[in-house]
Amino acid sequence: MKKIITPNEKLKLIRKKYGLKQSEITGNIIKRNTISMIETGKNNLTEKTAKIIVDKINDILKKRGLKDKISLDYLLESVESQVKNIIKEYNLLLEKSDYSENVIIEIDNFLIDKYDSIEKINLYNKIANYYFNQQKFFKAILYYSKSLDFIINNSDDKILYQYIFNFLLSLYNLRHYEEFLTIFSLIEPKIQTLDYTNMFLLLNIRRSVYIQKKMYKKCINDIEKYNFLTQYNNIFSLISKNFLAESHYYLKNYSLASEFYSELIESKYPNLNILGRIGLCFINYELNYLNNKDECINYIKENINNLNNNYLTKQEVYCEVIKLFSKLNNYSEVDFFYKNLIKNNFIFNNNVLEITELFLKDSISQNDFENILFIEKIVLDFIHKEYISKSSTLIYQLIKYYEKNNYIDNLLKLIKNL
């Protein structure tokens, strides 16, 4: 690991390297005890004194026939300057090593006790963003956490938004909802200073957390609080209505939920259109409107391949479709859409985790051993890529299933692969 050396320490090391006595470098100008005071840190090394010492040392080295030369800048280089230069070196090394784990550990050990600076924070964020893009959210959170206080007080809007978005999304995808809400509350004043688009995107993640935690009234209140955003952009209004519809659905306000879902159906955006129909299917299921339900399902199946990634990704809509068919006990459709999603370069997130849990639950209820083995491979892949922890409920459900059905070999193999 690279080491920081103070000017006082450098002087002592230079003397030791060349076997110089204190009396040799003082000349007739500097008192000998001055050198002792500098080397022990009791006195600071001034530029004037340093110049005299450097000239004397270089004169001695020249007389000894050595080509070495000590520069004044080297001797006087501050700790802060050394830290910045070493961080620059680590930035290059990080990219050259392709984010080697050993290099990251070395960087972490170097930075841990150094003063906060924009260079240090940028390096932490560089590592955090790397893990975020690799979907290794546990490690991403670790490095984002290191720079939280500094970055919310010292960054421009562009850096601030990307940092907050990645950090909050990592917490959301790992279901660390309490930490998410705590941090969101802490930085909400900063979020309110961002442009409307970035503010809206961040608020939507919080609304998703409210839905997951069954805090439906808080979700509704949040939309009302930031109602001005819905007037700024039509798509903001429609996405907000989807959250309102979902909240009212879970609160069993089916009439209000139907109104909001119907507005999505009437929109020109295919992804939101299908979400509206999915929502109505959920309501129809609750109210036993079987004919309407079948009509919605047929439309979804006919149009789902025409989706784009505008506003809501195709993956998000697929996840909602899988949830719907699971609710309707349509196992064959859950099977079909889940496997299609998995083979189409999905991005791991909370929704993918949720539908994997649904598919496993449905497969266990159907006693579909082939699909359970398929899901086990997916789950182990999640763990090995550090998407989820070994204590995941998915692992628990698999172990429970193998134990119940006396699949001892499968149980032992699963445990061995963890």
C-alpha positions in Angstrom: 0.0 0.0 0.0 1.2 3.5 -0.8 2.4 5.5 2.1 2.1 9.2 3.0 5.2 10.8 4.4 5.3 14.3 6.0 8.1 16.7 5.2 9.5 16.1 8.7 9.6 12.3 8.1 11.1 12.8 4.7 14.0 14.7 6.1 14.8 11.9 8.5 14.5 9.2 5.8 16.8 11.2 3.4 19.4 11.4 6.2 19.1 7.7 6.9 19.3 6.7 3.2 22.5 8.7 2.6 24.0 8.3 6.0 24.0 12.0 6.8 24.5 13.4 10.2 22.4 16.3 11.4 25.5 18.4 11.8 26.4 17.8 8.1 23.3 19.4 6.7 23.0 22.4 9.1 26.1 24.3 7.8 26.7 27.5 9.7 23.2 28.9 9.2 20.9 26.4 10.9 21.3 25.3 14.5 21.7 21.5 15.0 18.8 21.3 17.4 16.6 22.8 14.8 16.9 19.7 12.7 16.0 17.5 15.7 12.9 19.7 16.4 11.8 19.3 12.8 12.3 15.6 12.6 10.4 15.0 15.8 7.5 17.2 14.6 8.0 19.8 17.2 8.8 22.4 14.6 7.5 22.8 11.0 9.8 22.7 8.1 9.7 26.2 6.5 10.5 26.8 2.8 13.5 29.0 3.8 15.0 26.3 6.1 14.1 23.5 3.6 16.0 25.3 0.8 19.1 25.6 2.9 18.9 21.9 3.8 18.3 20.8 0.2 21.2 22.8 -1.1 23.5 21.4 1.5 22.4 17.8 0.9 22.8 18.1 -2.9 26.2 19.6 -2.4 27.2 16.6 -0.3 25.8 14.1 -2.8 27.7 15.8 -5.7 30.9 15.6 -3.7 30.3 11.9 -3.2 30.0 11.4 -6.9 26.3 10.5 -6.7 23.8 11.6 -9.5 20.9 11.7 -7.0 19.3 15.1 -6.4 16.7 16.1 -3.8 14.2 18.7 -5.0 12.7 21.3 -2.8 9.2 20.5 -4.1 9.7 16.8 -3.0 10.8 17.7 0.5 8.0 20.2 1.0 5.2 18.3 -0.6 2.2 18.4 1.8 0.2 15.4 3.0 -2.8 16.7 1.2 -0.9 17.0 -2.1 0.4 13.5 -1.7 -3.1 12.1 -1.1 -4.4 13.7 -4.2 -1.5 12.4 -6.4 -1.9 8.9 -5.0 -5.6 9.0 -5.6 -4.9 9.9 -9.2 -2.5 6.9 -9.4 -5.2 4.6 -7.9 -7.8 5.9 -10.4 -5.5 4.7 -13.3 -4.6 1.5 -11.5 -8.3 0.7 -10.9 -9.2 1.0 -14.6 -6.0 -0.9 -15.7 -6.7 -3.7 -13.3 -10.3 -3.9 -14.4 -11.5 -3.2 -10.9 -9.5 -6.0 -9.3 -10.8 -6.9 -5.8 -7.2 -6.7 -4.4 -6.8 -3.2 -5.8 -10.1 -2.1 -4.4 -9.1 -3.5 -1.0 -5.8 -1.7 -1.2 -7.5 1.6 -2.1 -10.0 1.2 0.7 -7.2 0.6 3.3 -5.4 3.7 2.0 -8.4 6.0 2.0 -10.0 4.9 5.3 -8.2 7.3 7.6 -7.6 10.1 5.1 -9.4 13.5 5.3 -12.5 13.8 3.0 -11.9 15.5 -0.3 -13.7 15.5 -3.6 -10.9 13.3 -5.1 -11.4 10.7 -2.3 -15.2 10.8 -2.6 -15.1 10.5 -6.4 -12.9 7.4 -6.1 -15.3 5.8 -3.6 -18.2 6.6 -6.0 -16.3 5.1 -8.9 -16.0 1.8 -7.0 -19.6 2.0 -5.9 -20.8 2.7 -9.4 -18.8 -0.2 -10.7 -20.5 -2.6 -8.2 -23.9 -1.0 -9.0 -23.5 -1.6 -12.7 -22.4 -5.2 -11.9 -25.7 -5.4 -9.9 -23.6 -6.2 -6.7 -25.8 -4.1 -4.6 -24.4 -5.1 -1.2 -20.9 -3.8 -2.1 -22.4 -0.8 -3.9 -24.2 0.3 -0.7 -21.0 -0.1 1.3 -19.1 2.3 -0.9 -22.0 4.8 -1.4 -22.4 4.9 2.4 -18.8 6.1 2.8 -19.4 9.3 1.0 -23.0 10.2 2.0 -22.4 13.2 4.2 -19.8 14.7 2.0 -21.5 14.3 -1.3 -24.9 15.8 -0.4 -23.1 19.0 0.7 -20.4 19.3 -1.9 -21.7 18.0 -5.3 -23.3 19.6 -8.3 -26.8 18.4 -9.3 -25.7 15.9 -12.0 -23.3 14.1 -9.6 -25.8 14.3 -6.7 -28.7 12.8 -8.7 -26.7 9.9 -10.1 -25.3 9.2 -6.6 -28.7 9.4 -4.9 -30.4 7.3 -7.6 -27.9 4.5 -7.5 -27.7 4.4 -3.7 -31.4 4.4 -3.2 -32.0 1.9 -6.0 -29.4 -0.4 -4.4 -31.2 -0.2 -1.1 -34.6 -0.8 -2.8 -33.4 -3.8 -4.8 -32.0 -5.5 -1.6 -35.3 -4.6 0.3 -33.5 -2.5 2.9 -36.7 -0.4 3.1 -36.1 1.1 6.5 -32.7 2.3 5.6 -34.1 3.6 2.3 -36.7 5.7 4.0 -34.3 7.0 6.6 -31.8 8.2 4.0 -34.5 9.6 1.7 -35.8 11.7 4.5 -32.3 12.9 5.3 -31.6 14.0 1.7 -35.2 15.0 0.7 -34.3 18.8 0.9 -31.5 18.2 -1.6 -33.8 16.1 -3.9 -36.2 19.1 -3.9 -33.5 21.2 -5.5 -33.1 18.9 -8.5 -34.8 19.4 -11.8 -38.4 18.0 -12.1 -37.5 14.9 -14.1 -34.8 13.7 -11.7 -36.9 14.6 -8.7 -39.9 12.6 -10.1 -37.8 9.5 -10.8 -36.4 9.5 -7.2 -39.9 10.0 -5.7 -41.2 7.1 -7.7 -38.7 4.8 -6.0 -39.9 5.9 -2.6 -43.5 5.3 -3.8 -42.5 1.8 -4.7 -41.1 1.3 -1.2 -44.4 2.6 0.2 -46.3 0.0 -1.8 -43.9 -2.8 -0.8 -44.3 -1.8 2.9 -48.1 -1.5 2.5 -48.0 2.2 3.4 -50.6 3.0 0.8 -51.9 6.1 2.4 -48.4 7.5 2.6 -48.0 6.8 -1.1 -51.2 8.7 -1.9 -50.1 11.6 0.4 -46.7 11.8 -1.3 -48.4 12.1 -4.7 -50.6 14.9 -3.4 -47.6 16.7 -1.8 -45.8 16.7 -5.1 -48.8 17.2 -7.3 -47.2 20.1 -9.1 -45.0 17.5 -10.9 -48.0 15.9 -12.5 -48.9 19.3 -14.1 -45.5 19.7 -15.5 -45.5 16.6 -17.7 -48.4 14.3 -18.9 -46.3 11.1 -18.5 -45.6 12.1 -14.9 -49.3 12.4 -14.3 -50.0 9.0 -15.8 -47.3 7.2 -13.8 -48.6 8.9 -10.6 -52.1 7.6 -11.5 -50.6 4.1 -11.7 -49.3 4.5 -8.1 -52.7 5.9 -7.0 -54.5 3.1 -8.7 -52.3 0.5 -7.0 -52.7 2.1 -3.6 -56.5 2.3 -3.8 -56.6 -1.3 -5.1 -54.8 -2.5 -1.9 -57.0 -0.3 0.2 -60.0 -2.0 -1.5 -61.2 1.3 -3.0 -61.9 -0.6 -6.2 -64.0 2.2 -7.8 -61.3 4.8 -7.5 -58.6 2.3 -8.6 -60.7 1.4 -11.7 -60.9 5.1 -12.6 -57.2 5.5 -12.5 -56.5 2.3 -14.4 -59.0 3.3 -17.1 -57.1 6.5 -17.6 -53.9 4.5 -18.3 -55.8 2.3 -20.8 -56.9 5.4 -22.7 -53.3 6.7 -22.9 -51.2 6.5 -26.0 -48.3 4.7 -24.3 -48.4 0.9 -24.8 -46.6 0.1 -21.5 -48.9 2.1 -19.4 -51.9 0.9 -21.5 -51.1 -2.7 -20.5 -50.4 -1.8 -16.9 -53.9 -0.3 -16.8 -55.4 -3.5 -18.2 -53.4 -5.6 -15.7 -54.8 -3.5 -12.9 -58.3 -3.9 -14.1 -57.7 -7.7 -14.3 -56.7 -7.7 -10.6 -59.9 -5.7 -9.7 -62.1 -8.0 -11.9 -60.6 -11.0 -10.1 -61.5 -9.5 -6.8 -65.1 -8.7 -8.0 -65.5 -11.9 -10.1 -66.1 -10.0 -13.3 -64.9 -13.0 -15.3 -65.8 -11.8 -18.8 -64.0 -8.5 -18.4 -61.0 -10.3 -17.0 -60.7 -12.6 -20.0 -61.0 -9.7 -22.4 -58.1 -8.0 -20.6 -56.0 -11.1 -20.6 -56.4 -11.6 -24.3 -55.4 -8.1 -25.0 -52.3 -8.4 -22.9 -51.1 -11.6 -24.5 -51.7 -10.1 -28.0 -49.8 -6.9 -27.4 -47.1 -7.6 -24.9 -44.4 -8.2 -27.5 -45.0 -4.7 -28.9 -43.7 -2.9 -25.9 -40.8 -0.5 -25.8 -38.6 0.7 -22.9 -40.1 4.2 -22.7 -41.2 5.3 -19.3 -41.6 1.8 -17.9 -39.3 -0.9 -19.2 -40.5 -4.0 -20.9 -39.1 -6.0 -18.0 -41.3 -4.1 -15.5 -44.4 -4.8 -17.5 -43.4 -8.5 -17.8 -43.1 -8.7 -14.0 -46.6 -7.3 -13.6 -48.0 -9.8 -16.1 -46.4 -12.6 -14.2 -47.9 -11.3 -10.9 -51.3 -11.2 -12.6 -51.2 -14.8 -13.9 -49.9 -16.0 -10.5 -52.9 -14.3 -8.9 -55.2 -15.9 -11.4 -53.6 -19.3 -10.8 -52.6 -19.6 -14.4 -49.5 -21.6 -13.9 -48.7 -22.3 -17.5 -48.6 -18.5 -18.3 -46.5 -17.8 -15.3 -44.1 -20.5 -16.5 -44.0 -19.1 -20.0 -43.5 -15.4 -19.2 -41.0 -16.0 -16.4 -38.7 -18.1 -18.6 -39.0 -15.6 -21.4 -38.0 -12.9 -19.1 -35.0 -14.8 -17.7 -33.6 -15.7 -21.2 -33.9 -12.1 -22.5 -31.0 -10.5 -20.6 -33.0 -9.3 -17.6 -31.6 -6.8 -15.1 -31.8 -8.0 -11.6 -33.9 -5.9 -9.3 -36.6 -6.2 -6.6 -39.3 -7.0 -9.2 -37.3 -9.9 -10.5 -36.8 -11.2 -7.0 -40.5 -10.9 -6.3 -41.6 -12.8 -9.4 -39.0 -15.5 -8.8 -40.5 -16.0 -5.3 -43.9 -16.2 -6.9 -42.8 -18.7 -9.5 -41.1 -20.9 -6.9 -44.2 -20.8 -4.8 -46.4 -21.8 -7.7 -44.0 -24.5 -8.8 -44.0 -26.0 -5.3 -47.8 -25.9 -5.2 -47.8 -27.7 -8.5 -45.0 -30.1 -7.4 -43.2 -29.3 -10.6 -39.8 -30.7 -9.8 -38.3 -29.8 -13.1 -39.1 -26.1 -12.7 -38.0 -26.2 -9.1 -34.6 -27.4 -10.3 -34.6 -24.6 -12.9 -35.4 -22.0 -10.2 -32.6 -23.4 -8.0 -30.1 -22.7 -10.7 -31.4 -19.1 -11.0 -31.2 -18.6 -7.3 -27.7 -19.9 -7.0 -26.7 -17.6 -9.9 -28.2 -14.7 -7.9 -26.2 -15.7 -4.9 -22.9 -16.2 -6.8 -23.3 -12.9 -8.5 -24.0 -11.4 -5.1 -27.4 -10.2 -6.1 -29.0 -11.8 -3.0 -27.7 -13.2 0.3 -27.5 -16.9 1.3 -30.2 -16.2 3.8 -32.7 -15.4 1.1 -36.2 -16.7 1.6 -35.8 -18.5 -1.8 -33.1 -20.7 -0.3 -35.3 -21.4 2.7 -38.2 -22.4 0.5 -36.1 -24.7 -1.6 -34.6 -26.4 1.6 -38.0 -26.8 3.0 -39.3 -28.4 -0.2 -36.4 -30.9 -0.4 -36.8 -31.8 3.2 -40.5 -32.3 3.0 -40.3 -34.5 -0.1 -37.2 -36.4 1.2 -35.0 -35.2 -1.7 -31.9 -35.6 0.4 -29.4 -35.6 -2.5 -30.8 -32.4 -3.8 -30.8 -30.8 -0.4 -27.1 -31.7 0.2 -26.2 -30.5 -3.3 -27.9 -27.2 -2.7 -26.1 -26.7 0.7 -22.8 -27.6 -0.9 -23.3 -25.0 -3.7 -24.1 -22.1 -1.3 
